[in-house]
Amino acid sequence: MIGFPSPRFRGEGTLHHATVARLVHALVNRLQNNRNALGLLFILPAGALLLFFLTYPLGLGVWLGFTDTKVGRGGHWVGLENYVFLFGDSVARLSLFNTLFYTVVASVIKFALGLWLALLLNKHLPFKAFIRAVVLLPFIVPTALSAIAFWWIYDAQFSVISWTLTKLGLIDRYIDFLGDPWNARFSTIAANIWRGVPFIAICLLAGLQTISPSYYEAASLDGATPWQQFRYVTLPLLTPIIAVVMTFSVLFTFTDFQLIYVLTRGGPLNATHLMATLSFQRAIPGGALGEGAALAVAMVPFLLAAILFSYFGLQRRAWQQGGKD
Amino acid sequence: MSAQASTEQVVDTQGMRYLESVPRRVVTVYAPLALFLFVLLFPFYWMGITTFKPNEELLSREGNPFWVSSPTLAHIRKLLFDTAYPDWLWNTMLVAVVSTFLSLVCSLLAAYAIERLRFRGSRYVGVSVFLAYLVPPSILFIPLAKVVFELGLFDTRFALILTYPTFLIPFCTWLLMGYFRSIPFELEECALIDGASRWQILTKIVLPLAVPGLISAGIFAFTLSWNEFIYALTFISSSEVKTVPVGVVTELVEGDVYHWGSLMAGALLGSLPVAILYSFFVEYYVSGLTGAVKE
């Protein structure tokens, strides 16, 4: 249409303006058309916030882990002392075990139930949109608040689960859900599963909906049973999104804090302390910022492992689609 | 994507479903689904029913606990008039709205720059945004507490307004980057040829087209900040600046006597705003959730 670039065109329109104004105008125009300068300008607000409140604290946290900083008192470099201490600390070791146990058990069950729920929701159902909306409720409600509901459901004296089981004649004594170490572990895991299943189900459902039904028609014409259709059509096509969703799920579960803090505060006998809750307890009420930071940093290798897992999942997806990017 | 998927669904159901008998569907689909829904929704029902139960009924093993025989508003009244709950609601709302707005503005500019201006190094910036998205608050809160303290923001709403964007901006930017990719580049080229500046393109062409993406990101960011717990717990100590989740957990539990009625009322009232917002924007929320994961 118009043959010449816009800046010159606009520049000519302002010829009779004062020289300074023209210079400013030209500068603005150049800036507007210089991708690097403009890109930098646009990225600045987000970049500054993230650098100052994310990158810097991340580095500060690593540094704090090597110091004996306490609340209200600057620390000195103590090298690996915090890590050596934590390694010898039975509570810290227990928290590592708890975190791994919590993450593995909860993630496996969440995946199985989430996939099942996604497959159910992918069927033709009445009120499908409504059901799908309702299913996600546990995920959107504040975890701290739903955890309080679980706290009440798990109450040692007035638990509704115990009440029901007693009336059914299955137990004769109320269950001490949060008072016994293993009961408490499984109760917190159950609450975590309750919150996590909707997320996994809805994400996997989105993945399922992208699988063309013609694959299933072809498979069933070839005599594939429903199980074979699931095993050889659904699962391979869903693998990339499973990898990503499960990485996020593992990440959330591994660094979980609210649920444990509200339900048990790490008790009984530290049986449910996760690394996140222990690092909070040591750093904030306990005041040992350095030690808490070291505990938090100790979580990073596991998170990196999860992220690498996701990365290779994504790679595989690109490869499956025949693209390079 | 959803429109396409739903048409596929229709084709699918008309194609193969006749092969499944009704009793079989009841056993394999409806019964498990009903069980799932029961378990997923029961805690909310329990929250609701406890809110309206008088204490005598709450602390009794007799009678049917699943129903309430003489409902009462005493717990809600106690919550609204005898505690700082209205303050917490207001704080949560204020912090969530301001930090969401701040994050949306930053993310919109950043996502546009990364995805469309394609300045030198934009790819690396995009990757680092994704990595920032993966940094969990549980490993950041200790050093952030130190930063907040040194800035003199400890125990203020600003501490939360400025720190929530650390998880909101990466998420929103990532989501909007995916959204911008779906807007045809030709529209911008046309505008460039017609003499529009980059700023005009952003405000007059890209922004109106990106509204659904902005709504998705905004709804999601709002719920994330409404639900945030660990920062609010760490950076806030005075009752009048607490947020709802932290206030309910730390202040409504007095000693060994648990006031289950007001605790549940607090949980219910604190969940309602996000639940209502969510109910209006389910599709946007779901596309935000799945969009962020699928990219």
Interface residues (C-beta under 8 A of the other chain):
Chain A: M1 I2 S6 F9 R10 N29 Q32 N33 R35 N36 L38 G39 L40 F42 I43 P45 A46 G47 L49 L50 F52 F53 L54 T55 Y56 P57 L58 L60 G61 L64 T69 L113 W116 L117 L120 L121 K123 H124 L125 A129 I131 R132 A133 V134 V135 L136 L137 P138 I140 V141 P142 T143 A144 L145 S146 I148 A149 F150 W152 I153 D155 F158 V160 W163 W194 V197 P198 F199 I202 C203 A206 G207 Q209 T210 S212 P213 Y216 E217 S220 I241 V244 V245 F248 L251 F252 T255 D256 F257 Q258 Y261 V262 A276 S279 F280 A283 I284 L289 G292 A293 A296 V297 M299 V300 L303 I307
Chain B: M1 S2 A5 E8 Q9 V11 D12 T13 G15 M16 R17 V29 P32 L33 F36 L37 V39 L40 L41 P43 F44 W46 M47 T50 L58 L59 R61 P65 F66 V105 C106 S107 L109 A110 Y112 A113 I114 L117 R118 F119 R120 S122 V125 L131 A132 L134 V135 P136 P137 S138 I139 L140 F141 I142 P143 L144 A145 K146 V147 L162 T163 P165 T166 I169 P170 T173 L192 I193 D194 G195 A196 S197 R198 W199 T223 W226 N227 F229 I230 L233 T234 V244 P245 V246 V248 V249 Y258 W260 L263 M264 G266 A267 G270 S271 V274 A275 Y278 S279 V282 Y285 V286 L289 T290 V293 K294
